[in-house]
């Protein structure tokens, strides 16, 4: 989970994930979207791949990348736990408030 959190902490890497969310792009096609060097984009791709957020496929001399959403599963479960707890507390507070209103209204 730490590698995933580190990988998506960088805005450029999040942008790369959005680019390849719905299909494959070559490293060159990805690099064309940014005003940084291709080696810099390659480093971002390596971080995303090491965090298992990208899948790389070779086609001849080209490397094609696509997102691997399953790589976010552990981080999502962690964040969802906070969300679920927050919703449960909100529901409890709403129910308590409703009981108070009923009690005060009698």
DSSP file (Angstrom, degrees, kcal/mol; ACC not computed):
  #  RESIDUE AA STRUCTURE BP1 BP2  ACC     N-H-->O    O-->H-N    N-H-->O    O-->H-N    TCO  KAPPA ALPHA  PHI   PSI    X-CA   Y-CA   Z-CA
    1    1 A X     >        0   0    0      0, 0.0     4,-2.6     0, 0.0     5,-0.2   0.000 360.0 360.0 360.0 -33.0    0.0    0.0    0.0
    2    2 A X  H  >  +     0   0    0      1,-0.2     4,-2.7     2,-0.2     5,-0.2   0.906 360.0  50.6 -63.5 -41.1    2.9    2.4    0.7
    3    3 A X  H  > S+     0   0    0      2,-0.2     4,-2.4     1,-0.2    -1,-0.2   0.888 111.7  48.1 -64.2 -38.1    4.2    2.0   -2.9
    4    4 A X  H  > S+     0   0    0      2,-0.2     4,-2.4     1,-0.2    -2,-0.2   0.935 111.9  48.6 -67.0 -46.2    0.7    2.8   -4.3
    5    5 A X  H  X S+     0   0    0     -4,-2.6     4,-0.7     1,-0.2    -2,-0.2   0.916 113.8  47.3 -60.6 -43.3    0.3    5.8   -2.0
    6    6 A X  H >X S+     0   0    0     -4,-2.7     3,-0.7     1,-0.2     4,-0.6   0.921 111.5  51.6 -61.7 -44.1    3.8    7.1   -3.0
    7    7 A X  H >< S+     0   0    0     -4,-2.4     3,-0.7     1,-0.2    -2,-0.2   0.898 113.6  41.3 -63.1 -42.2    3.1    6.5   -6.7
    8    8 A X  H 3< S+     0   0    0     -4,-2.4    -1,-0.2     1,-0.2    -2,-0.2   0.497  94.8  82.4 -88.4  -1.0   -0.2    8.4   -6.8
    9    9 A X  H << S+     0   0    0     -4,-0.7     2,-0.5    -3,-0.7    -1,-0.2   0.797  77.9  79.1 -69.2 -26.9    1.1   11.2   -4.6
   10   10 A X  S <X S-     0   0    0     -3,-0.7     4,-2.0    -4,-0.6     3,-0.4  -0.711  76.3-144.0 -87.2 125.5    2.7   12.8   -7.6
   11   11 A X  H  > S+     0   0    0     -2,-0.5     4,-2.2     1,-0.2     5,-0.1   0.860  99.6  54.8 -55.0 -38.6    0.3   14.8   -9.9
   12   12 A X  H  > S+     0   0    0      1,-0.2     4,-2.2     2,-0.2    -1,-0.2   0.891 107.1  49.9 -65.6 -38.1    2.1   13.8  -13.0
   13   13 A X  H  > S+     0   0    0     -3,-0.4     4,-2.3     2,-0.2    -1,-0.2   0.881 109.5  51.2 -68.8 -36.1    1.7   10.1  -12.2
   14   14 A X  H  X S+     0   0    0     -4,-2.0     4,-2.1     2,-0.2    -2,-0.2   0.902 109.4  51.6 -64.2 -38.7   -2.0   10.5  -11.5
   15   15 A X  H  X S+     0   0    0     -4,-2.2     4,-2.0     2,-0.2    -2,-0.2   0.900 107.9  51.6 -63.9 -40.4   -2.2   12.2  -14.9
   16   16 A X  H  X S+     0   0    0     -4,-2.2     4,-1.8     1,-0.2    -2,-0.2   0.925 108.1  52.0 -61.6 -44.6   -0.5    9.3  -16.5
   17   17 A X  H  < S+     0   0    0     -4,-2.3     4,-0.3     1,-0.2    -1,-0.2   0.897 108.6  50.9 -60.0 -39.9   -3.0    6.9  -14.9
   18   18 A X  H >< S+     0   0    0     -4,-2.1     3,-0.8     1,-0.2     4,-0.4   0.887 107.7  54.2 -64.6 -36.9   -5.9    8.9  -16.2
   19   19 A X  H 3< S+     0   0    0     -4,-2.0     3,-0.3     1,-0.2    -1,-0.2   0.875 117.6  34.4 -63.2 -37.7   -4.3    8.8  -19.7
   20   20 A X  T 3< S+     0   0    0     -4,-1.8    47,-2.4     1,-0.2    -1,-0.2   0.228  88.3 101.8-104.9  14.0   -4.1    5.0  -19.7
   21   21 A X  S <  S+     0   0    0     -3,-0.8    -1,-0.2    -4,-0.3    48,-0.1   0.894  93.5  29.0 -64.1 -39.9   -7.3    4.3  -17.7
   22   22 A X  S    S-     0   0    0     -4,-0.4     2,-0.3    -3,-0.3    -1,-0.2   0.397 129.9  -8.3-106.3   2.0   -9.4    3.4  -20.8
   23   23 A X  S    S-     0   0    0     -3,-0.2    44,-0.3    -4,-0.1     2,-0.2  -0.984  78.2 -70.4 179.5 173.8   -6.7    2.0  -23.1
   24   24 A X        -     0   0    0     -2,-0.3     2,-0.3    42,-0.1    42,-0.2  -0.536  38.0-179.7 -84.0 145.8   -3.1    1.4  -24.0
   25   25 A X  E     -A   65   0A   0     40,-2.0    40,-3.0    -2,-0.2     2,-0.1  -0.986  27.1-117.0-137.8 149.5   -0.7    4.1  -24.9
   26   26 A X  E  >  -A   64   0A   0     -2,-0.3     4,-2.3    38,-0.2    38,-0.2  -0.393  32.6-107.9 -77.8 163.7    3.0    3.8  -25.8
   27   27 A X  H  > S+     0   0    0     36,-1.3     4,-2.8     1,-0.2     5,-0.2   0.892 122.0  51.9 -58.7 -39.8    5.6    5.5  -23.7
   28   28 A X  H  > S+     0   0    0      2,-0.2     4,-1.8     1,-0.2    -1,-0.2   0.894 108.1  50.2 -64.7 -40.8    6.1    8.0  -26.5
   29   29 A X  H  4 S+     0   0    0      2,-0.2     4,-0.4     1,-0.2    -1,-0.2   0.883 112.8  47.4 -65.0 -38.0    2.4    8.8  -26.7
   30   30 A X  H >< S+     0   0    0     -4,-2.3     3,-1.7     1,-0.2    -2,-0.2   0.945 110.3  51.8 -66.3 -47.4    2.3    9.3  -22.9
   31   31 A X  H >< S+     0   0    0     -4,-2.8     3,-1.9     1,-0.3     5,-0.3   0.819  97.6  67.7 -60.1 -31.7    5.4   11.5  -23.0
   32   32 A X  T 3< S+     0   0    0     -4,-1.8    -1,-0.3     1,-0.3    -2,-0.2   0.694  92.7  61.1 -63.5 -17.6    3.8   13.7  -25.7
   33   33 A X  T <  S+     0   0    0     -3,-1.7     2,-0.3    -4,-0.4    -1,-0.3   0.524 102.5  60.2 -84.3  -6.1    1.3   14.9  -23.1
   34   34 A X  S <  S-     0   0    0     -3,-1.9     2,-0.3    -4,-0.2     7,-0.1  -0.892  73.3-135.0-127.7 152.3    3.9   16.4  -20.8
   35   35 A X  S    S+     0   0    0     -2,-0.3     2,-0.3     2,-0.0    -3,-0.1  -0.303  77.2  93.0-100.3  49.7    6.6   19.1  -21.1
   36   36 A X  S    S-     0   0    0     -5,-0.3    -2,-0.2    -2,-0.3     5,-0.0  -0.833  85.4 -79.5-129.0 170.1    9.3   17.0  -19.5
   37   37 A X     >  -     0   0    0     -2,-0.3     4,-1.9     1,-0.1     3,-0.2  -0.277  35.7-117.3 -70.1 156.4   11.9   14.7  -20.9
   38   38 A X  H  > S+     0   0    0      1,-0.2     4,-2.9     2,-0.2     5,-0.2   0.880 116.1  56.8 -61.7 -38.0   11.1   11.2  -22.0
   39   39 A X  H  > S+     0   0    0      1,-0.2     4,-2.1     2,-0.2    -1,-0.2   0.887 105.6  51.7 -61.0 -34.7   13.5    9.8  -19.3
   40   40 A X  H  > S+     0   0    0      2,-0.2     4,-1.9     1,-0.2    -2,-0.2   0.919 111.4  46.2 -65.7 -42.1   11.5   11.7  -16.7
   41   41 A X  H  X S+     0   0    0     -4,-1.9     4,-2.6     1,-0.2    -2,-0.2   0.904 109.9  54.8 -65.6 -40.2    8.3   10.1  -18.0
   42   42 A X  H  X S+     0   0    0     -4,-2.9     4,-2.2     1,-0.2    -2,-0.2   0.885 106.1  52.0 -59.2 -39.0   10.0    6.7  -18.1
   43   43 A X  H  X S+     0   0    0     -4,-2.1     4,-2.2     2,-0.2    -1,-0.2   0.919 109.7  48.8 -64.4 -42.7   10.9    7.1  -14.4
   44   44 A X  H  X S+     0   0    0     -4,-1.9     4,-2.4     1,-0.2    -2,-0.2   0.910 110.7  51.0 -61.3 -42.1    7.2    7.9  -13.6
   45   45 A X  H  X S+     0   0    0     -4,-2.6     4,-2.6     1,-0.2    -1,-0.2   0.892 108.7  51.8 -62.9 -38.9    6.1    4.8  -15.6
   46   46 A X  H  X S+     0   0    0     -4,-2.2     4,-2.9     2,-0.2    -1,-0.2   0.913 109.3  49.2 -64.7 -42.7    8.6    2.7  -13.7
   47   47 A X  H  X S+     0   0    0     -4,-2.2     4,-1.6     2,-0.2    -2,-0.2   0.928 113.5  46.6 -62.7 -44.4    7.3    3.9  -10.3
   48   48 A X  H  <>S+     0   0    0     -4,-2.4     5,-2.9     1,-0.2     6,-0.8   0.890 114.3  47.7 -64.8 -39.5    3.7    3.2  -11.4
   49   49 A X  H ><5S+     0   0    0     -4,-2.6     3,-1.6     4,-0.2    -2,-0.2   0.910 109.6  52.1 -68.6 -42.1    4.7   -0.2  -12.7
   50   50 A X  H 3<5S+     0   0    0     -4,-2.9    -1,-0.2     1,-0.3    -2,-0.2   0.815 108.1  52.3 -63.5 -30.0    6.6   -1.1   -9.6
   51   51 A X  T 3<5S-     0   0    0     -4,-1.6    -1,-0.3    -5,-0.2    -2,-0.2   0.397 117.2-118.6 -84.3   3.0    3.5   -0.2   -7.5
   52   52 A X  T < 5S+     0   0    0     -3,-1.6    -3,-0.2     2,-0.1    19,-0.2   0.815  82.7 120.1  61.8  34.3    1.5   -2.5   -9.8
   53   53 A X      < +     0   0    0     -5,-2.9    15,-2.8    -6,-0.1     2,-0.3   0.547  69.8  46.8 -99.1 -12.2   -0.7    0.3  -11.1
   54   54 A X  E     -B   67   0A   0     -6,-0.8     2,-0.5    13,-0.3    13,-0.2  -0.941  67.3-147.8-127.8 151.1    0.4   -0.2  -14.7
   55   55 A X  E     -B   66   0A   0     11,-2.7    11,-1.7    -2,-0.3     2,-0.4  -0.974  16.7-152.6-114.1 133.2    0.7   -3.2  -16.9
   56   56 A X  E     -B   65   0A   0     -2,-0.5     2,-0.4     9,-0.2     9,-0.2  -0.896  12.4-176.6-108.7 134.9    3.4   -3.1  -19.6
   57   57 A X  E     -B   64   0A   0      7,-2.8     7,-3.7    -2,-0.4     2,-0.4  -0.995  17.8-138.2-129.9 136.0    3.2   -5.0  -22.9
   58   58 A X  E     +B   63   0A   0     -2,-0.4     2,-0.4     5,-0.2     5,-0.2  -0.774  18.3 179.4 -95.7 136.6    5.8   -5.1  -25.5
   59   59 A X  E >   -B   62   0A   0      3,-2.6     3,-1.9    -2,-0.4     2,-0.4  -0.855  68.5 -55.9-133.4  96.4    4.9   -4.9  -29.2
   60   60 A X  T 3  S-     0   0    0     -2,-0.4    -1,-0.0     1,-0.3     0, 0.0  -0.563 120.8 -20.5  66.2-124.4    8.1   -5.1  -31.2
   61   61 A X  T 3  S+     0   0    0     -2,-0.4    -1,-0.3    -3,-0.1     2,-0.2   0.525 121.8  94.0 -91.9  -6.2   10.3   -2.3  -29.9
   62   62 A X  E <   - B   0  59A   0     -3,-1.9    -3,-2.6   -36,-0.0     2,-0.5  -0.571  63.2-147.5 -87.9 149.2    7.4   -0.4  -28.4
   63   63 A X  E     - B   0  58A   0     -5,-0.2   -36,-1.3    -2,-0.2     2,-0.4  -0.978  14.6-160.2-114.0 124.3    6.2   -0.6  -24.8
   64   64 A X  E     -AB  26  57A   0     -7,-3.7    -7,-2.8    -2,-0.5     2,-0.4  -0.862   5.2-161.0-107.9 139.3    2.5   -0.2  -24.3
   65   65 A X  E     +AB  25  56A   0    -40,-3.0   -40,-2.0    -2,-0.4     2,-0.3  -0.916  12.7 172.4-122.3 144.1    1.0    0.7  -20.9
   66   66 A X  E     - B   0  55A   0    -11,-1.7   -11,-2.7    -2,-0.4   -45,-0.2  -0.981  38.4 -94.9-143.9 155.8   -2.4    0.5  -19.5
   67   67 A X  E     - B   0  54A   0    -47,-2.4     2,-0.5    -2,-0.3   -13,-0.3  -0.332  21.6-152.7 -69.6 150.8   -3.8    1.0  -16.0
   68   68 A X    >   -     0   0    0    -15,-2.8     3,-2.3     1,-0.1     4,-0.3  -0.803  11.5-175.3-122.3  85.0   -4.2   -1.8  -13.6
   69   69 A X  G >  S+     0   0    0     -2,-0.5     3,-2.1     1,-0.3     4,-0.2   0.781  77.6  70.2 -55.8 -29.7   -7.1   -0.7  -11.4
   70   70 A X  G >  S+     0   0    0      1,-0.3     3,-1.6     2,-0.2     4,-0.4   0.768  84.4  71.9 -59.9 -23.4   -6.7   -3.8   -9.1
   71   71 A X  G <  S+     0   0    0     -3,-2.3     4,-0.3     1,-0.3    -1,-0.3   0.719  94.8  52.7 -64.2 -20.1   -3.5   -2.2   -7.9
   72   72 A X  G <> S+     0   0    0     -3,-2.1     4,-2.9    -4,-0.3    -1,-0.3   0.464  81.4  98.3 -90.8  -2.7   -5.5    0.4   -6.0
   73   73 A X  H <> S+     0   0    0     -3,-1.6     4,-2.5    -4,-0.2     5,-0.2   0.890  82.3  45.7 -57.9 -47.1   -7.7   -2.2   -4.2
   74   74 A X  H  > S+     0   0    0     -4,-0.4     4,-2.0    -3,-0.2    -1,-0.2   0.924 116.1  46.0 -65.2 -43.5   -5.8   -2.3   -0.9
   75   75 A X  H  > S+     0   0    0     -4,-0.3     4,-2.5     1,-0.2     5,-0.2   0.907 112.7  51.1 -64.3 -41.2   -5.6    1.5   -0.7
   76   76 A X  H  X S+     0   0    0     -4,-2.9     4,-3.3     1,-0.2     5,-0.2   0.915 108.4  51.2 -63.0 -42.6   -9.2    1.8   -1.6
   77   77 A X  H  X S+     0   0    0     -4,-2.5     4,-1.6    -5,-0.2    -1,-0.2   0.899 110.4  50.3 -61.3 -39.8  -10.2   -0.7    1.1
   78   78 A X  H  X S+     0   0    0     -4,-2.0     4,-1.0     2,-0.2    -2,-0.2   0.942 115.0  41.9 -62.4 -48.8   -8.2    1.3    3.6
   79   79 A X  H >X S+     0   0    0     -4,-2.5     4,-2.0     1,-0.2     3,-0.6   0.901 110.7  56.8 -67.2 -41.6   -9.9    4.6    2.6
   80   80 A X  H 3X S+     0   0    0     -4,-3.3     4,-3.4     1,-0.2     5,-0.2   0.845  98.8  62.0 -58.9 -33.5  -13.3    3.0    2.3
   81   81 A X  H 3X S+     0   0    0     -4,-1.6     4,-2.1     1,-0.2    -1,-0.2   0.895 105.7  45.4 -59.7 -40.1  -12.9    1.9    6.0
   82   82 A X  H <X S+     0   0    0     -4,-1.0     4,-2.5    -3,-0.6    -2,-0.2   0.914 114.1  49.1 -67.1 -42.5  -12.7    5.6    7.0
   83   83 A X  H  X S+     0   0    0     -4,-2.0     4,-2.5     2,-0.2    -2,-0.2   0.933 111.8  47.9 -62.9 -47.3  -15.7    6.5    4.8
   84   84 A X  H  X S+     0   0    0     -4,-3.4     4,-2.3     1,-0.2    -1,-0.2   0.908 112.5  49.3 -61.1 -43.1  -17.8    3.6    6.1
   85   85 A X  H  X S+     0   0    0     -4,-2.1     4,-2.4    -5,-0.2    -1,-0.2   0.914 111.3  49.9 -63.0 -42.6  -16.9    4.5    9.8
   86   86 A X  H  X S+     0   0    0     -4,-2.5     4,-2.4     1,-0.2    -2,-0.2   0.906 111.1  48.2 -63.2 -42.3  -17.8    8.2    9.1
   87   87 A X  H  X S+     0   0    0     -4,-2.5     4,-2.6     2,-0.2    -1,-0.2   0.889 110.3  52.0 -65.8 -38.3  -21.1    7.3    7.5
   88   88 A X  H  X S+     0   0    0     -4,-2.3     4,-2.4     2,-0.2    -2,-0.2   0.916 111.1  47.2 -64.2 -42.3  -22.0    5.0   10.4
   89   89 A X  H  X S+     0   0    0     -4,-2.4     4,-2.5     2,-0.2    -2,-0.2   0.908 112.0  50.6 -65.3 -40.5  -21.2    7.7   12.9
   90   90 A X  H  X S+     0   0    0     -4,-2.4     4,-2.4     2,-0.2    -2,-0.2   0.916 110.6  49.1 -62.3 -43.5  -23.3   10.2   10.9
   91   91 A X  H  X S+     0   0    0     -4,-2.6     4,-2.5     2,-0.2    -2,-0.2   0.918 110.9  50.2 -62.0 -43.7  -26.2    7.7   10.8
   92   92 A X  H  X S+     0   0    0     -4,-2.4     4,-2.5     1,-0.2    -2,-0.2   0.924 111.0  48.6 -61.5 -44.9  -25.9    7.2   14.6
   93   93 A X  H  X S+     0   0    0     -4,-2.5     4,-2.5     1,-0.2    -1,-0.2   0.901 111.2  50.5 -62.3 -41.0  -25.9   11.0   15.2
   94   94 A X  H  X S+     0   0    0     -4,-2.4     4,-2.2     2,-0.2    -1,-0.2   0.905 111.3  48.4 -64.1 -41.2  -29.0   11.4   12.9
   95   95 A X  H  X S+     0   0    0     -4,-2.5     4,-2.2     2,-0.2    -2,-0.2   0.903 111.8  49.0 -66.2 -41.0  -30.8    8.7   14.8
   96   96 A X  H  X S+     0   0    0     -4,-2.5     4,-2.5     2,-0.2    -2,-0.2   0.912 111.2  50.0 -63.4 -42.8  -30.0   10.2   18.2
   97   97 A X  H  X S+     0   0    0     -4,-2.5     4,-2.3     1,-0.2    -2,-0.2   0.900 109.4  51.5 -62.2 -41.1  -31.1   13.6   17.0
   98   98 A X  H  X S+     0   0    0     -4,-2.2     4,-2.2     2,-0.2    -1,-0.2   0.906 110.1  49.1 -63.3 -41.3  -34.4   12.1   15.7
   99   99 A X  H  X S+     0   0    0     -4,-2.2     4,-2.5     2,-0.2    -2,-0.2   0.908 110.0  51.6 -63.8 -41.5  -35.0   10.4   19.1
  100  100 A X  H  X S+     0   0    0     -4,-2.5     4,-2.9     1,-0.2     5,-0.2   0.913 109.7  49.8 -61.5 -42.3  -34.3   13.7   20.9
  101  101 A X  H  X S+     0   0    0     -4,-2.3     4,-1.9     2,-0.2    -1,-0.2   0.916 111.7  47.8 -62.4 -43.6  -36.8   15.5   18.7
  102  102 A X  H  X S+     0   0    0     -4,-2.2     4,-0.6     2,-0.2    -1,-0.2   0.914 114.2  46.7 -64.2 -41.7  -39.4   12.9   19.4
  103  103 A X  H >< S+     0   0    0     -4,-2.5     3,-0.7     1,-0.2    -2,-0.2   0.909 114.7  46.2 -66.9 -42.9  -38.8   13.0   23.1
  104  104 A X  H 3< S+     0   0    0     -4,-2.9    -1,-0.2     1,-0.2    -2,-0.2   0.790 108.0  59.0 -70.2 -27.2  -38.8   16.8   23.2
  105  105 A X  H 3<        0   0    0     -4,-1.9    -1,-0.2     1,-0.2    -2,-0.2   0.597 360.0 360.0 -78.8 -12.2  -42.0   17.0   21.1
  106  106 A X    <<        0   0    0     -3,-0.7    -1,-0.2    -4,-0.6    -2,-0.1   0.455 360.0 360.0 -79.2 360.0  -44.1   14.9   23.5
